[in-house]
């Protein structure tokens, strides 16, 4: 036995995708055709909202006045750390030029996109930290125009703390729109006359699908699904803390996977035993979400040894991955697929979700196999340049002409030929492969 499921999920993150695609495709088509009027219609129909879509300066000021100084201090705490980490990321993205051979220079330049659309969820919960993670990171990257979109609360404006935070982080426009209509408004430049070059931010399955369908017309941060947590735990782990952390992410929604990978049968069984009681103790909204998430998407996998546990974890490629096991250095070196790694009992996904500094907009549904999460680099285009002297052209043009003819691309080859004829008319070159 390499692995054994002590608890197996009855559903997967792909469950229900066909219906979601159909609904989102229809909405996007109607909004593109009907523009701002269609957006307002969906806001009224789905949220019961008919107020300002583009928040005014008075709306934003009122949001700040509604918050206590203590709340503002906590938001500032999160912003300072996320911004500080993003600034270090930006420093790591450099412009350079290198001489590859005498007279042949190639380089790269970092250019921020012009407009970023940042979606901040506000339905079941008010995701204040998502405003920091998206808007704040975009501004550190140097994006000139940031549009923040967040759902209204029924007939009322969006949550005051989200509005305040988006403004604090530098949002240039704030839209009171949720779901597909919010994503579409940013992509098509509705209400702002500034179509987004990239769309970022977490959201429900409809938001994720809208971003996926628009990808290509605009950039997106990543293909995302419901929030996930994976925990690796051995016999040294505290089952109560492990179970508590699993529940902390299961409350995100009824389709949020929570996975435990363990080398200890005893620990795995204790966690399974504890989960129902911890979920039952939650407030109603969180309890309902976590109940469905754990029942339908929760898994506990018993592995024979730490290597097979690492293999299983990499198969999940969890959005958030916690390690509660001895010899944490081994795990850090060995693990390959995840969105963000939380090492040791002292840290938890909640810290990264809210205020510790790293970004919480992360890959789900296995995307951690090929991409990381939102970072400054997602808002920046790394473009390249090259220049060369006539002497450098002698070598490059001849090689390019031969390779082009080997590929059967004669017109390409002649671009090299004409330069050799112009710069070195007295010389003969081998131009055939």
N, C-alpha and C positions, 0 to 999 in steps of 0.2 A: 504493500500500500504506500503510494506517494502522497495522495490526497484523499480525504473523505469529507463529504459535506455533512456537517452536523445540523445545518439548516440550509435548505435550498430555496431560492427565489422562484415564485410562480410566474413572474413577469420579467421582462428585460427592458432596458432603456428605449428599445425600438418599438415597444408596444403602443399601438394607436397612431402610428406615424401617417398612415394613408389618409385617415379622416382629417388630420391636422393639415396635411398638404392641400387637400381639396378646399378647405375653408379659407386658408391663407391665400391661395392662388386667386380665389374669387374676390376676396377683399382687396388685394393689391390691384387687380384689374379695375375694379370699380373706383378706387381712390385715384389711380393714375388718370382715368377718364374724367372723373368728377372733381378732382382737385380739392381745394379747401372746403368746398361745400360738402363733399363726401366725407371728409374727415370730421366735420362738425356733426354730420348726421350720425356717424358711428359713435362719436363721443356722447351724443344724446341717447342713442339707442342702447349702447352697451354700458354706459356709466351713469346716465341720467344727468349729464353735465352740459350746460349751455352758456357757461361764462367765458371769460377771456381765454383764448387759446395761447396767444403770446402774452406772457405775463408782463405787466407794466412795472415801472420803477416803484410805484406806490404798492403794488402787490408784493414785490420783493422786500421792500422796507417793512411792510406790515408783518411779513413772516419772521423777520429778525426780531421785531419788537415783541412777538408772542413767545419768544424763548427766554429762559432764565440765563443768567450769567454762567451758572454751573454747566448747563448744557452746552453753551457756546464754548466754554473752556474745554470740555471733553471733545467736541468736534475739532477744535484747534489742535488738541493733543494728537488726534488721529492724522489730521492734515499735515502737521509738521513732520511726522515720521514717514508717511507715504511720500510726501514731497522730497524729503531727504534721501530716501532710497532711490526715487526716480532721478534725482539730480546725479547720483553716482552712476546710474545706468547711462544717463546722457553723456557723462564724461567719458564713458567707455566707447562711445560711438565717435570715431574720429575721421577727419578728412586726411587724406595722404596722397602723395604722388611718389612713384618709384621708377627708377631707370632700369628697365628689364634687360636691355642690351644697349650698347653705345648709341645714343641719340633717340631711343624709343622709350617714351615716358607713358605710364598709365597711372590713373589715380581714381579715387572715389570721393564723393561729396555727399554729405547728409542734408537732405532737404525735407523739412516738415510738410505734410499735406496742408492745404489751405483751410479746409473746413472739416471738422470732425463732428459726428452725431453721437452723443452719449446717452444711452437709455438707462434710466434709473428706475427699477421696479418700485411699486408702491401699493400693491394690491393687498395680499394677505398680511404683509409686513411692510414697514417703511424702511427701505434699504438705504439709510443715510450714508453708510460707508461706501456704497457703490458710487455715489456722487464724487467722493474723494478719489476713489480709485480710477475713475474714468476721466472726469473733468480735470482734476488736479494733474494727472499724468500727461494728458494732452497738452496742457499749458506748459509744463516743464519741457515737453518735446519741442515747443515753439510754434504750436498750431495757432494761427492768428484768429480764427473764428470757430468757436466751440458752441454747438447747439446742444442743450440738455433737454431731454424729453422725459416727463414723469407723469404718471396717471393722476387724474383728479380723484378726490374722495367723494364719490357720488356727485352730488350737486355742488360740492365745495371745491375750492382750489386744492392743489397738491399739498402734501404734508409740509408744515412750516419748516421743519428741520431739513428736509430735502432741498427746499427752495433756498433756505439760508446757506446751506453747505455748498450748493452748486454756485451760488453767487460768490461766496468766499473763495472758492477755488478758481474763479475766473470765467465762469460761463458768460458768453456774450448774449445768448438768447435762452430763455427757459420757456418750454411749451408744456401746457397742461393737456397732455394726450397720453393715453395708455395703449398697450398692445400693438397690434398690427398697424393701426392708424397712426400711432406715434412713429414707428419705424418708417412707414411710408412717407410721412410728412418730412422727416429728416432726409430721406433718400431723394425725394423729388423737390426739395427746397421750398415746401409750402410754408407760408406764414413768415418766412425769413428771406426769401429770394436767394438762398444760398444752399444749393444741393450739397449734401455731404460727400466728401471723397472717401470716407471710411465710417462705418457704423460699429460702435463698440458697446459693451455692457451686457449684463446678465438679464434673463427674463424667463417667462414661462415657455412652454413648447410652441406657442403661436408666435411669440417674439423670435425665438430661435429659428423657426421655420421661415419667417419673413426675411430674416437676415440671410439665411441660406439661399432663398430664391432670388434675392437681389444681388448676391455675390457675382461679381463680374462687371455689373453696371457700377457698383461701388465696392470698395474693399470692406472686409469685416475683420474683427479681431480674431475670431476662431469659430468653428462649428461647435455649438454648445447645446447641451440638453439639461435635464434636471441636475441639481447639485448632488454630488457624490462624496462619500467618505470611505476610505479604506484604512483599517488599522492592522498593523502587524504586532502581535503580542506573544511573548513566551511565558514561561512559568514564573518569571520575576515580575510580571505586570500585575497591577492592581485591577481586579475585574470590575470593581465599582466605578473606577475612573474610566476604564475602557467603555463600559456600558453607557455611562453618562455622556461620553463624547460621541458615541454612535447616535444616541438620542438627539444630541445637540444639532446634528445635521439632518436627521430624519424629519425634524419639525419644519424643514424648508417647504416640503410639499408631499402629497401622497404618492408621488412617483420618484422620490429621491432614494437612490440605492445606498445602503449602508452595509459594508462588508467587513468581516473580521477574518483575518488569516492568522492562525495560531499553530504553534507546535505543542500546545498543552491541551489535552482533552479536558482536563479538569477546569481550566480557565474558560475554555469555550462553552462548556455546559453551564458554568456559573453565570456567564454573560447572558446566555439564552434565558436562564431562569430570572435574571434581574430585569430584563428589558420591559416586560409588561407593566411591572410596578412603577418603573421610572416614567414610562409613557403616560400611565394613568394619572400620575401626579401633576401633569402639565395643565395649563389653562386650556379651555375647550378648543380654540383654533389650532394651537400647536398639537394638542392631543389627537385631534381628528387626523391631521396630516401625518403625524408620526406613526399612528396606528396602522394606517394603510401602507405607508412606506416600508415599515418593518415587516408587516405581514406579506406583502407582495414582492418586495425588492430586497429584503434583508437576507444575507447569507453569512454562514459561519463555516469556514473551511479548515479542517485539521490537516496539517502537513507533517510529513515524517521527520523533516529536518529543516534547518534555516535556508538551505539552498532551494529546496522545493517550495518553501514559503516565498522566497524572493521571485521564483518563477511564476507562482500564482499571482503575486502582486503585480508583476509586470504584465501579465495577461489582462488583469483588470485595468491597468493604466489609470488608476483613480485620480480624480480631480484633486482631492486632498488626500495625502497619505501620512499617517502618523506611525511612528515606530516606538513601541513600548517593549523594548527587548534589550538584553545584555549586549555588550560590545557594539555600541551604536556606530562606531567608526566603520565596522565591517559592512553594516547595512547602507550607510551613506555611500561607500565606495561601490557596492554591488548593485543597488537598485538603479534602474534605468528609466522606467516609464511612470510618470506622475506629473501632475500640474504643479503642486507645491509640496515640499517635504517638511514635516514637523518632527523634529528629532528629540526624543526623550519625553518623559512624563511631564516635565515642567512647562512644555508648550502644547498648544492645542489649536485646532482649526479656528476656533472662535477668536483667538488672538490675531491670527492673520486676516480673518474676515473683517475685523473691526478696526484695528489700530496699531499693530506692531510694525508695519512698514512695507511688507511685500504686498503685491497686488492680489486681490481675491477674484479677479475675473480670469478664470482658468479653463483649460480644456476638459471636456467630459466625453462620455460615450466612446472611450478608447482613443481619443485624439491626442492624449498624452504620449502616444507612441511616436508622433511626428512633429509635435509643436509644443511650445511652452505657453504661458498665459500672457495676459496683457502687460505690455511694458512700453517704455518710451519708444523703443524701436518700432513698435507697430504703427506709430504715427509718423514715422520718418521713412522717406524713400532713400535708399542707398543707391545713388546713380554713379556711373563710371564715365571717365573721360580718357582720351588718349591723344597724344601728339608725337610727332617725330620729325627728325631732320631729313634732308634729302639723302644723306649717306645711309641713315637707318632704313630708308625706304628701299634701297637697293636690295637688301637681304629679305625684307619682309614681303615686298611686292613679288619677287620671284617665287618664294615659297607659297604665297597665297595663290598665285596663278597656277602653279602645279597642283596644289591640293584641289582647287576649284575644278580643274579639268579632270582630275581623277574622279571627282564627284559628278561629272557631266554638266557642270554649270559654267558654260562658256562666257556668258555675259559677266559673271563675277571675275573670271580670269582676265578679261580684257580691261577691267578697272586697274589691275596691276600692270598689265602690258603698257598702257598709255603713259603711266608715270615713269616707267623705265625708259620708254622712248623719249620722253621729254627731258628727264634729268640726266640720262646717260646715253646720248645718241651714238656715241662712238663705241659702246660696249655691246657684246653679244651675251645673251642670258639663256640658260636652259629653262624653257617655259612649259615643256611637256613632262608629264609624270614618268 
